[in-house]
């Protein structure tokens, strides 16, 4: 599999080091995302009232 990645990198004209580094970082990101999934807890909505003032409302999202 590593030979295929190196060949593909040469085909794209990229140094194989960067291609392998990108794949390692993507794998690490997927592992961290599975271990620590992040969900937003708050939502904000910005509107303009009748007088032209900007009003921001914050909502707590249920889990």
MODELLER restraints for C-alpha pairs under 7 A, 6 or more apart:
rsr = mdl.restraints
at = mdl.atoms
rsr.add(forms.Gaussian(group=physical.xy_distance, feature=features.Distance(at['CA:6:A'], at['CA:16:A']), mean=5.33, stdev=0.5))
rsr.add(forms.Gaussian(group=physical.xy_distance, feature=features.Distance(at['CA:9:A'], at['CA:15:A']), mean=6.39, stdev=0.5))
rsr.add(forms.Gaussian(group=physical.xy_distance, feature=features.Distance(at['CA:9:A'], at['CA:16:A']), mean=5.30, stdev=0.5))
rsr.add(forms.Gaussian(group=physical.xy_distance, feature=features.Distance(at['CA:9:A'], at['CA:19:A']), mean=6.43, stdev=0.5))
rsr.add(forms.Gaussian(group=physical.xy_distance, feature=features.Distance(at['CA:10:A'], at['CA:16:A']), mean=6.95, stdev=0.5))
rsr.add(forms.Gaussian(group=physical.xy_distance, feature=features.Distance(at['CA:41:A'], at['CA:60:A']), mean=6.03, stdev=0.5))
rsr.add(forms.Gaussian(group=physical.xy_distance, feature=features.Distance(at['CA:41:A'], at['CA:61:A']), mean=5.26, stdev=0.5))
rsr.add(forms.Gaussian(group=physical.xy_distance, feature=features.Distance(at['CA:42:A'], at['CA:58:A']), mean=6.68, stdev=0.5))
rsr.add(forms.Gaussian(group=physical.xy_distance, feature=features.Distance(at['CA:42:A'], at['CA:59:A']), mean=5.61, stdev=0.5))
rsr.add(forms.Gaussian(group=physical.xy_distance, feature=features.Distance(at['CA:42:A'], at['CA:60:A']), mean=4.68, stdev=0.5))
rsr.add(forms.Gaussian(group=physical.xy_distance, feature=features.Distance(at['CA:42:A'], at['CA:61:A']), mean=5.57, stdev=0.5))
rsr.add(forms.Gaussian(group=physical.xy_distance, feature=features.Distance(at['CA:43:A'], at['CA:58:A']), mean=5.64, stdev=0.5))
rsr.add(forms.Gaussian(group=physical.xy_distance, feature=features.Distance(at['CA:43:A'], at['CA:59:A']), mean=5.08, stdev=0.5))
rsr.add(forms.Gaussian(group=physical.xy_distance, feature=features.Distance(at['CA:43:A'], at['CA:60:A']), mean=6.47, stdev=0.5))
rsr.add(forms.Gaussian(group=physical.xy_distance, feature=features.Distance(at['CA:43:A'], at['CA:61:A']), mean=6.89, stdev=0.5))
rsr.add(forms.Gaussian(group=physical.xy_distance, feature=features.Distance(at['CA:44:A'], at['CA:56:A']), mean=6.59, stdev=0.5))
rsr.add(forms.Gaussian(group=physical.xy_distance, feature=features.Distance(at['CA:44:A'], at['CA:57:A']), mean=5.58, stdev=0.5))
rsr.add(forms.Gaussian(group=physical.xy_distance, feature=features.Distance(at['CA:44:A'], at['CA:58:A']), mean=4.41, stdev=0.5))
rsr.add(forms.Gaussian(group=physical.xy_distance, feature=features.Distance(at['CA:44:A'], at['CA:59:A']), mean=6.17, stdev=0.5))
rsr.add(forms.Gaussian(group=physical.xy_distance, feature=features.Distance(at['CA:45:A'], at['CA:56:A']), mean=5.58, stdev=0.5))
rsr.add(forms.Gaussian(group=physical.xy_distance, feature=features.Distance(at['CA:45:A'], at['CA:57:A']), mean=5.28, stdev=0.5))
rsr.add(forms.Gaussian(group=physical.xy_distance, feature=features.Distance(at['CA:45:A'], at['CA:58:A']), mean=6.52, stdev=0.5))
rsr.add(forms.Gaussian(group=physical.xy_distance, feature=features.Distance(at['CA:46:A'], at['CA:54:A']), mean=6.83, stdev=0.5))
rsr.add(forms.Gaussian(group=physical.xy_distance, feature=features.Distance(at['CA:46:A'], at['CA:55:A']), mean=5.66, stdev=0.5))
rsr.add(forms.Gaussian(group=physical.xy_distance, feature=features.Distance(at['CA:46:A'], at['CA:56:A']), mean=4.29, stdev=0.5))
rsr.add(forms.Gaussian(group=physical.xy_distance, feature=features.Distance(at['CA:46:A'], at['CA:57:A']), mean=6.41, stdev=0.5))
rsr.add(forms.Gaussian(group=physical.xy_distance, feature=features.Distance(at['CA:47:A'], at['CA:54:A']), mean=5.83, stdev=0.5))
rsr.add(forms.Gaussian(group=physical.xy_distance, feature=features.Distance(at['CA:47:A'], at['CA:55:A']), mean=5.28, stdev=0.5))
rsr.add(forms.Gaussian(group=physical.xy_distance, feature=features.Distance(at['CA:47:A'], at['CA:56:A']), mean=6.34, stdev=0.5))
rsr.add(forms.Gaussian(group=physical.xy_distance, feature=features.Distance(at['CA:48:A'], at['CA:54:A']), mean=4.59, stdev=0.5))
rsr.add(forms.Gaussian(group=physical.xy_distance, feature=features.Distance(at['CA:48:A'], at['CA:55:A']), mean=5.81, stdev=0.5))
rsr.add(forms.Gaussian(group=physical.xy_distance, feature=features.Distance(at['CA:49:A'], at['CA:55:A']), mean=6.79, stdev=0.5))
